[in-house]
Amino acid sequence: MMASGLIEFGGSVSLTFDCGMWAAYRNPLEVIGTEGIIEVPHAYSIPAGKAGFFLNANGERREMEVPDANAYSEQGDHFAEAAFNGRPLRYDAADAIRNMKVVDACLLSARERIRVHL
């Protein structure tokens, strides 16, 4: 019911994550780069009026405002535009397949306690 992991990409890029159904509720996302940090306090479930994020670079912290939007409604609207009006999807089916391969690799790694290479 809880997990953490490390995913390594080419170009010295990595991703660490932790999640869990037994953990206290958290909702942040951090992107840490060589020149700064992006902090998204409400990354996955966004309360009204809290859609912004913070950019920390060069010793300065700036709040970046983003219009409020319901991510689930946006996804549904986007799919409807593609299905009914022929608009291209933002991400193709191959992207979903690649994502599922990563999820499957994480599950295999956790179950077998091994490092999985894709």
Helices and strands as residue ranges (DSSP letters): E 2-9, E 13-20, E 29-32, E 36-40, E 53-57, E 60-64, H 71-85, H 93-112
